[in-house]
Amino acid sequence: MKGAGEKREIGSGQRALIHAAGRIYRSRRRAATILVVGAALGFGYNAVFGVNGINMFEHKRAENRAIQQRILELKQANQQLEQNVQELQSDPDAIKHEARERLHYARPGEVIWTENAPPQQPSAGSQP
């Protein structure tokens, strides 16, 4: 039996085994580090350029602003049309105005004068 003060000598086979175990540990650690860095880069790329990434989020925000602007324009046009309908239902002068403008109605004794557009002058390059 060996006492507490005695050191054990390590044989060459045991040294090689310890050295190989150290190399395996270091290579596993390096592989795990590379895997973690690769995963982080993949998640980062997906967060920026993915389907729900920052670029798509900015695109959707711009699209939302354009749609909100279009909604506002349509609401204003709708209010104008509702006002026009209200005038046509209640104001006889508005009805007369629309009849004259759209249907070219005239009162007895009135003459409607319409001007035709001036004829197009042929351009210098299109002469026969």
SVG drawing of the C-alpha trace seen along z (x, -y; Angstrom):
<svg xmlns="http://www.w3.org/2000/svg" viewBox="-90 -84 96 86">
<polyline fill="none" stroke="black" stroke-width="0.4" points="0.0,0.0 1.0,-3.5 1.1,-6.1 -0.4,-9.5 2.9,-11.2 3.8,-9.1 3.3,-10.4 2.1,-8.2 4.0,-8.2 1.9,-8.4 2.9,-6.1 3.3,-7.2 0.1,-5.5 -1.8,-7.4 -0.2,-10.7 -1.3,-10.0 -4.8,-9.3 -4.9,-12.5 -3.5,-14.5 -6.1,-13.0 -8.9,-13.8 -7.7,-17.4 -7.7,-17.7 -11.2,-16.2 -12.4,-18.6 -10.9,-21.6 -12.3,-20.5 -15.8,-20.0 -15.6,-23.4 -14.5,-25.0 -17.3,-23.2 -19.9,-24.3 -18.6,-27.9 -18.8,-27.9 -22.3,-26.4 -23.5,-29.1 -21.9,-31.9 -23.5,-30.4 -26.9,-30.2 -26.6,-33.8 -25.8,-35.0 -28.7,-33.0 -31.1,-34.5 -29.7,-38.0 -30.1,-37.6 -33.6,-36.4 -34.5,-39.3 -33.4,-41.8 -34.2,-40.2 -36.7,-37.4 -40.4,-37.3 -41.2,-39.2 -37.9,-41.1 -37.2,-44.7 -37.2,-45.4 -40.6,-43.9 -41.8,-45.8 -40.7,-49.1 -42.4,-48.2 -45.6,-47.4 -45.4,-50.7 -45.0,-52.7 -47.9,-50.7 -50.0,-51.5 -49.3,-55.2 -50.3,-55.2 -53.5,-53.3 -54.3,-55.7 -53.8,-58.7 -56.0,-57.1 -58.7,-56.5 -58.5,-60.1 -58.9,-61.2 -61.8,-58.9 -63.5,-60.2 -63.2,-63.7 -64.5,-62.8 -67.4,-60.9 -68.3,-64.0 -68.2,-66.1 -70.6,-63.7 -72.9,-63.5 -73.0,-67.3 -73.8,-67.3 -76.6,-64.8 -78.0,-66.9 -78.0,-70.0 -79.7,-68.1 -82.4,-66.8 -83.1,-70.2 -82.0,-73.1 -83.9,-73.7 -81.1,-75.9 -78.6,-73.0 -81.0,-70.8 -81.3,-73.5 -77.5,-73.8 -76.9,-70.1 -79.6,-69.8 -78.0,-72.6 -74.4,-71.3 -74.8,-67.6 -77.9,-67.3 -77.5,-70.6 -81.1,-71.6 -82.2,-75.2 -85.1,-77.3 -87.5,-78.3 -85.9,-81.1 -82.4,-80.3 -79.7,-79.2 -76.9,-76.9 -73.6,-77.7 -70.8,-75.1 -67.4,-75.6 -65.6,-72.8 -61.9,-72.2 -59.6,-73.9 -58.4,-71.5 -55.0,-69.9 -52.3,-71.4 -50.1,-68.7 -46.6,-68.8 -43.7,-69.6 -42.4,-66.0 -45.7,-64.4 -46.1,-66.2 -46.9,-63.9"/>
</svg>
